[in-house]
Amino acid sequence: MAGASFILAINLFIAALFALAFFLVGVSNRADRAAPCFSLAYVFGMAYIATEFIIPLDDMPQLSYTAGFASFLGAVTAVTYGVARRYGRSLNPLAMGLFIVCAVLANWLGYLLPHDAVPRNLIYQAPYAVLQALAAWAILASRRRQPIDIGLIVLFLLSTLQFMSKPFAAILLGGSGDSAHAYIATTYALYSQSLGAMLQVATGLLMLTLLVRDMLVEVTARSETDPLSSVYNRRGFEERSAPLMQQSGLPAAIILADLDAFKSINDTHGHDTGDQVIIAFARLMRDSAPPTAIVGRLGGEEFAILLPEANIATARLLAETLRVGLAALQIPGLPIYARCTASFGIAERMAAESLTDLRRRADSALYNAKRAGRDRVIAAIPDADAMPTHPLAGTSLARSA
């Protein structure tokens, strides 16, 4: 077996492995729109590699030549679509379709040129280079700059250069042969297939790593998110809050909220209406809280917001905004005259106070708000032995709104 043929066989095996791997990722994470494209790309790649074996034996080499080109073009197009989907970029289907048709037609006609001619090889390689450059652009345009994103940009740009250099590399390496049969035994074929295999493996591994990471992030997010309210559940809230609270000098404030008479809403109007109340209140919290805030549903009708770099005045302002905003909401399933209210307990972090201690004081304030008649905001009294971390700490003490 010639060296290039051996590399082709390896490429075929690698393509099959990646096609299966991306298929399994897509099945495991149905929300992933990129994995099916990558799996399809490697299926097309397998078809292309098969044509490389068939062309020297075919009685109609022009047809096999064009079929091989179209197969690999399909592979590169599928990769480009997958990358665009992963990075939130849109590709014009009409423009892409026209590009593919023109490229296939050009290669059908280009077959009539001398086998070793640079123009023929440019016609063959240029469409691949354009699509690889388009994939790199999709990542660049997304402005994502994590190491894995930068790695993919580099690989796609290297692939672009590889395709554009091949017509000239063929000349430097003694030509690509005067026929498809002669090509498989040339030094250029060995170079081309070897370099293609290395880039194929490196790109495939990076893309697979990226999608598996996305899947793990998705699984983690689901385990930490309350499915009804779409905010963090207790576990997610605590795991996001804990690292912040470990910074001993970081000012912070917390808001605990409890929907008033929630059991009565469920009993009178049904649990579906109660769910709508929770959904509406959680949406109000997400929309009202600053981007740095951590919003969670701790259980039942109890919610929490941790505000990094905030004092008691900031927490009171946000709590009052939520209190008034909830009372003004028209909840689906409730009569037009009915309104929902909530009680709030707020506290500012004192010295190196832990999340547990901060919540304990806010919970005590929330209990006082409930006992004082509900639908109000009460601030916690700081512990006697705690020093405030902020000049405004403790200025609003255990007063109803």
C-alpha positions as CSV (number, residue, x, y, z in Angstrom):
1,M,0.0,0.0,0.0
2,A,1.4,3.4,-1.0
3,G,2.1,6.0,1.8
4,A,-0.8,8.2,0.6
5,S,-3.2,5.3,0.5
6,F,-2.2,4.3,4.0
7,I,-2.9,7.9,5.2
8,L,-6.2,7.8,3.4
9,A,-7.2,4.6,5.3
10,I,-6.3,6.3,8.6
11,N,-8.3,9.4,7.6
12,L,-11.3,7.2,6.9
13,F,-11.1,5.5,10.3
14,I,-10.6,8.9,12.0
15,A,-13.6,10.4,10.2
16,A,-15.8,7.5,11.2
17,L,-14.8,7.9,14.9
18,F,-15.5,11.6,14.8
19,A,-18.9,11.1,13.0
20,L,-19.9,8.7,15.7
21,A,-18.6,10.9,18.6
22,F,-20.5,14.0,17.4
23,F,-23.6,11.9,16.7
24,L,-23.5,10.7,20.3
25,V,-23.0,14.2,21.6
26,G,-26.0,15.4,19.6
27,V,-28.2,12.5,20.9
28,S,-27.1,13.3,24.5
29,N,-27.8,17.0,24.2
30,R,-30.7,17.6,21.9
31,A,-30.4,21.3,22.4
32,D,-27.0,21.3,20.7
33,R,-27.6,22.5,17.1
34,A,-23.9,22.2,16.2
35,A,-23.2,18.5,16.9
36,P,-25.4,17.2,14.0
37,C,-23.6,19.5,11.6
38,F,-20.2,18.2,12.7
39,S,-21.4,14.6,12.6
40,L,-22.7,15.1,9.0
41,A,-19.4,16.8,8.1
42,Y,-17.4,13.6,9.0
43,V,-19.9,11.5,7.1
44,F,-19.3,13.6,4.0
45,G,-15.5,13.2,4.8
46,M,-15.9,9.5,4.7
47,A,-17.6,9.7,1.3
48,Y,-14.7,11.9,0.0
49,I,-12.0,9.5,1.2
50,A,-13.9,6.6,-0.5
51,T,-13.8,8.5,-3.8
52,E,-10.0,9.0,-3.4
53,F,-9.7,5.2,-3.6
54,I,-12.3,4.8,-6.4
55,I,-11.0,7.5,-8.8
56,P,-7.9,5.6,-10.1
57,L,-10.2,2.5,-10.8
58,D,-13.1,4.4,-12.3
59,D,-14.0,4.4,-16.0
60,M,-15.5,7.8,-15.6
61,P,-12.9,9.7,-13.6
62,Q,-14.4,13.2,-14.3
63,L,-17.6,12.1,-12.5
64,S,-15.7,10.6,-9.6
65,Y,-13.4,13.6,-9.4
66,T,-16.3,16.0,-9.2
67,A,-18.2,13.7,-6.7
68,G,-15.1,13.6,-4.5
69,F,-14.8,17.4,-4.6
70,A,-18.6,17.8,-3.8
71,S,-18.3,15.3,-0.9
72,F,-15.4,17.2,0.7
73,L,-17.1,20.5,0.0
74,G,-20.2,19.2,1.8
75,A,-18.0,18.2,4.8
76,V,-16.4,21.7,5.0
77,T,-19.7,23.4,4.5
78,A,-21.3,21.3,7.3
79,V,-18.4,22.3,9.6
80,T,-18.9,26.0,8.7
81,Y,-22.6,25.8,9.4
82,G,-21.9,24.0,12.7
83,V,-19.4,26.6,13.8
84,A,-21.8,29.4,12.8
85,R,-24.6,27.8,14.9
86,R,-22.4,27.3,17.9
87,Y,-21.3,30.9,17.8
88,G,-24.6,32.5,17.0
89,R,-23.9,33.7,13.5
90,S,-26.3,33.3,10.6
91,L,-25.3,32.3,7.1
92,N,-27.4,33.1,4.0
93,P,-28.7,29.8,2.7
94,L,-29.2,31.2,-0.8
95,A,-25.7,32.6,-1.0
96,M,-24.2,29.4,0.3
97,G,-26.2,27.3,-2.1
98,L,-25.1,29.4,-5.1
99,F,-21.5,29.2,-3.9
100,I,-21.6,25.4,-3.7
101,V,-23.3,25.1,-7.2
102,C,-20.7,27.4,-8.8
103,A,-17.8,25.6,-7.1
104,V,-19.0,22.1,-8.2
105,L,-19.6,23.4,-11.8
106,A,-16.2,25.0,-11.9
107,N,-14.6,21.8,-10.8
108,W,-16.5,19.8,-13.4
109,L,-15.1,22.1,-16.1
110,G,-11.7,22.4,-14.4
111,Y,-11.2,18.6,-14.8
112,L,-10.5,19.3,-18.5
113,L,-7.4,21.3,-17.6
114,P,-4.0,19.5,-17.3
115,H,-3.9,17.4,-14.1
116,D,-0.8,19.1,-12.8
117,A,-1.9,22.7,-13.7
118,V,-1.9,25.3,-11.0
119,P,-5.3,26.9,-12.2
120,R,-7.0,23.5,-11.9
121,N,-5.7,22.9,-8.4
122,L,-6.6,26.5,-7.4
123,I,-10.2,25.9,-8.6
124,Y,-10.2,22.7,-6.5
125,Q,-8.8,24.1,-3.3
126,A,-10.1,27.7,-3.2
127,P,-13.7,26.9,-2.2
128,Y,-12.4,24.9,0.8
129,A,-10.2,27.8,1.9
130,V,-13.1,30.3,1.6
131,L,-15.3,28.1,3.8
132,Q,-12.6,27.6,6.4
133,A,-11.9,31.4,6.5
134,L,-15.7,31.8,7.0
135,A,-15.7,29.5,10.0
136,A,-12.8,31.5,11.5
137,W,-14.8,34.7,10.9
138,A,-17.8,33.3,12.6
139,I,-15.8,32.7,15.8
140,L,-14.1,36.1,15.5
141,A,-17.4,37.9,15.0
142,S,-18.8,36.3,18.2
143,R,-16.1,38.1,20.2
144,R,-15.6,35.0,22.4
145,R,-11.9,34.8,23.4
146,Q,-11.5,31.8,25.6
147,P,-8.5,29.6,24.8
148,I,-10.5,27.0,23.0
149,D,-12.1,29.6,20.8
150,I,-8.7,31.1,19.9
151,G,-7.4,27.6,19.2
152,L,-10.2,27.0,16.7
153,I,-9.6,30.3,15.0
154,V,-5.9,29.4,14.6
155,L,-6.7,25.9,13.3
156,F,-9.3,27.3,10.7
157,L,-6.8,29.9,9.6
158,L,-4.1,27.3,9.2
159,S,-6.5,25.1,7.3
160,T,-7.2,28.1,5.0
161,L,-3.5,28.6,4.3
162,Q,-3.1,24.9,3.8
163,F,-5.7,24.7,1.1
164,M,-4.4,27.9,-0.7
165,S,-0.8,26.6,-0.5
166,K,-1.5,23.2,-2.0
167,P,-1.3,24.2,-5.7
168,F,2.1,25.7,-5.1
169,A,3.3,22.9,-2.8
170,A,2.5,20.4,-5.6
171,I,5.0,22.2,-7.8
172,L,7.7,22.3,-5.1
173,L,7.2,18.6,-4.3
174,G,7.5,17.4,-7.9
175,G,3.9,17.7,-9.0
176,S,0.6,15.9,-8.3
177,G,0.9,13.4,-11.1
178,D,-0.5,13.5,-14.6
179,S,-3.5,11.3,-13.6
180,A,-5.6,10.3,-10.6
181,H,-3.8,7.0,-10.5
182,A,-0.3,8.6,-10.5
183,Y,-1.4,11.2,-7.9
184,I,-1.8,8.5,-5.1
185,A,1.9,7.6,-5.4
186,T,3.3,11.2,-5.4
187,T,5.2,12.9,-2.5
188,Y,2.6,15.7,-2.8
189,A,-0.2,13.3,-2.1
190,L,1.6,12.1,1.0
191,Y,2.1,15.7,2.2
192,S,-1.4,16.7,1.4
193,Q,-3.1,13.7,3.1
194,S,-0.8,13.8,6.2
195,L,-1.2,17.5,6.8
196,G,-5.0,17.2,6.2
197,A,-5.1,14.3,8.7
198,M,-3.3,16.3,11.4
199,L,-5.6,19.3,11.0
200,Q,-8.7,17.1,10.8
201,V,-7.7,15.4,14.1
202,A,-6.8,18.7,15.9
203,T,-9.9,20.5,14.7
204,G,-12.2,17.6,15.5
205,L,-10.8,17.2,19.0
206,L,-11.2,20.9,19.8
207,M,-14.7,21.0,18.5
208,L,-15.6,17.8,20.4
209,T,-14.1,19.3,23.5
210,L,-16.0,22.5,23.0
211,L,-19.4,20.6,22.6
212,V,-18.7,18.3,25.5
213,R,-17.9,21.3,27.7
214,D,-21.1,23.0,26.6
215,M,-23.0,19.8,27.5
216,L,-21.5,19.7,30.9
217,V,-22.2,23.3,31.5
218,E,-25.8,22.7,30.4
219,V,-26.2,19.7,32.8
220,T,-24.7,21.8,35.6
221,A,-27.0,24.7,34.9
222,R,-30.0,22.4,34.9
223,S,-29.0,20.9,38.3
224,E,-28.6,24.4,39.8
225,T,-31.7,26.1,38.2
226,D,-35.2,25.9,39.5
227,P,-37.3,24.7,36.5
228,L,-40.4,26.7,37.4
229,S,-38.9,30.1,38.1
230,S,-35.8,29.8,35.9
231,V,-33.7,31.3,38.7
232,Y,-31.1,29.4,40.8
233,N,-32.4,26.8,43.2
234,R,-31.1,26.6,46.7
235,R,-28.0,24.6,45.7
236,G,-27.2,27.0,42.8
237,F,-27.7,30.1,44.9
238,E,-25.4,28.8,47.7
239,E,-22.7,27.6,45.2
240,R,-22.7,30.9,43.4
241,S,-22.8,33.0,46.6
242,A,-20.2,31.0,48.6
243,P,-17.1,32.2,46.6
244,L,-18.2,35.8,47.0
245,M,-18.7,35.4,50.7
246,Q,-15.3,33.9,51.1
247,Q,-13.8,37.3,50.3
248,S,-13.5,38.7,53.8
249,G,-13.4,42.4,52.8
250,L,-16.2,42.3,50.3
251,P,-19.3,44.4,51.1
252,A,-22.6,42.6,50.4
253,A,-26.2,42.7,51.2
254,I,-29.0,40.1,51.0
255,I,-32.7,40.3,50.4
256,L,-35.0,37.5,51.5
257,A,-38.6,37.5,50.2
258,D,-41.6,35.4,51.0
259,L,-44.9,35.6,49.1
260,D,-47.7,36.5,51.4
261,A,-50.7,34.2,51.8
262,F,-49.4,31.9,49.1
263,K,-51.2,28.8,50.4
264,S,-54.4,30.7,50.2
265,I,-53.7,31.5,46.5
266,N,-53.1,27.8,45.8
267,D,-56.2,26.8,47.7
268,T,-58.5,29.4,46.2
269,H,-57.3,29.7,42.6
270,G,-55.4,26.4,42.0
271,H,-51.8,25.4,41.9
272,D,-51.5,26.5,38.2
273,T,-52.2,30.1,39.3
274,G,-49.8,29.7,42.2
275,D,-47.1,28.7,39.7
276,Q,-47.9,31.8,37.6
277,V,-47.4,33.9,40.7
278,I,-43.9,32.3,41.3
279,I,-43.0,32.7,37.6
280,A,-44.1,36.4,37.6
281,F,-42.3,37.3,40.8
282,A,-39.1,35.5,39.7
283,R,-39.1,37.4,36.4
284,L,-39.6,40.7,38.2
285,M,-36.6,39.9,40.4
286,R,-34.4,39.0,37.4
287,D,-35.4,42.1,35.6
288,S,-35.0,44.4,38.6
289,A,-31.8,43.1,40.1
290,P,-28.4,44.3,38.9
291,P,-26.3,42.0,36.6
292,T,-24.0,41.1,39.4
293,A,-26.8,40.0,41.7
294,I,-27.4,36.3,42.4
295,V,-31.1,35.5,42.4
296,G,-32.5,32.2,43.8
297,R,-35.6,30.4,44.8
298,L,-34.8,28.8,48.1
299,G,-37.9,26.7,48.2
300,G,-41.7,27.0,48.0
301,E,-42.5,30.7,48.0
302,E,-39.2,31.9,49.5
303,F,-36.7,33.8,47.3
304,A,-33.3,35.4,47.9
305,I,-31.1,38.0,46.2
306,L,-27.4,38.4,47.1
307,L,-26.1,41.8,46.2
308,P,-22.2,42.0,46.0
309,E,-20.7,45.4,46.6
310,A,-24.0,46.7,48.1
311,N,-25.1,48.3,51.3
312,I,-28.3,48.3,53.3
313,A,-29.6,51.3,51.4
314,T,-29.2,49.6,48.0
315,A,-30.9,46.5,49.3
316,R,-33.8,48.5,50.7
317,L,-34.3,50.3,47.5
318,L,-34.4,47.1,45.4
319,A,-36.7,45.4,48.0
320,E,-39.1,48.3,47.9
321,T,-39.0,48.2,44.1
322,L,-39.9,44.5,44.1
323,R,-42.6,45.0,46.7
324,V,-44.4,47.8,44.8
325,G,-43.8,46.0,41.4
326,L,-45.3,42.7,42.6
327,A,-48.4,44.5,43.9
328,A,-48.9,46.1,40.5
329,L,-48.6,42.9,38.5
330,Q,-51.7,41.3,36.9
331,I,-51.1,37.6,37.3
332,P,-52.8,35.2,34.9
333,G,-55.5,33.2,36.7
334,L,-56.1,35.8,39.3
335,P,-59.2,38.1,39.3
336,I,-58.5,41.6,38.0
337,Y,-59.0,43.1,41.5
338,A,-56.7,40.6,43.2
339,R,-53.1,41.6,44.0
340,C,-50.1,39.6,45.3
341,T,-47.8,40.9,48.0
342,A,-44.6,39.8,49.6
343,S,-42.6,40.5,52.7
344,F,-38.9,41.2,52.7
345,G,-36.1,40.9,55.2
346,I,-32.8,42.6,54.3
347,A,-29.4,42.6,55.9
348,E,-25.9,44.0,55.2
349,R,-22.9,41.9,55.7
350,M,-20.9,42.8,58.9
351,A,-17.2,42.3,59.0
352,A,-16.3,38.8,57.7
353,E,-19.8,37.4,58.3
354,S,-20.6,34.1,56.6
355,L,-23.5,33.5,54.2
356,T,-25.2,31.5,56.9
357,D,-25.0,34.3,59.5
358,L,-26.1,36.9,56.9
359,R,-29.1,34.9,55.9
360,R,-30.0,34.2,59.6
361,R,-30.2,37.9,60.3
362,A,-32.2,38.6,57.1
363,D,-34.5,35.7,57.9
364,S,-35.1,37.2,61.4
365,A,-36.0,40.5,59.7
366,L,-38.3,38.7,57.3
367,Y,-40.1,37.0,60.3
368,N,-40.6,40.5,61.8
369,A,-42.0,41.8,58.5
370,K,-44.5,38.9,58.5
371,R,-45.4,39.5,62.1
372,A,-45.8,43.2,61.6
373,G,-48.6,42.7,59.0
374,R,-46.8,41.6,55.8
375,D,-46.3,43.5,52.6
376,R,-43.3,45.5,54.0
377,V,-39.5,45.6,54.1
378,I,-37.6,45.3,57.4
379,A,-33.9,45.6,57.8
380,A,-32.0,43.4,60.2
381,I,-30.3,44.7,63.4
382,P,-26.6,44.0,63.2
383,D,-25.0,41.8,65.9
384,A,-23.7,43.7,68.8
385,D,-20.2,42.4,68.4
386,A,-20.0,42.9,64.6
387,M,-18.4,46.0,63.0
388,P,-20.0,47.4,59.9
389,T,-18.0,47.0,56.7
390,H,-19.6,50.1,55.2
391,P,-20.3,53.6,56.6
392,L,-24.0,53.3,55.8
393,A,-24.3,49.9,57.5
394,G,-27.1,49.7,60.1
395,T,-28.6,53.1,59.3
396,S,-32.0,51.4,58.7
397,L,-32.7,49.2,61.6
398,A,-35.7,47.0,62.0
399,R,-38.2,49.5,60.7
400,S,-41.1,48.7,58.5
401,A,-41.3,50.3,55.0
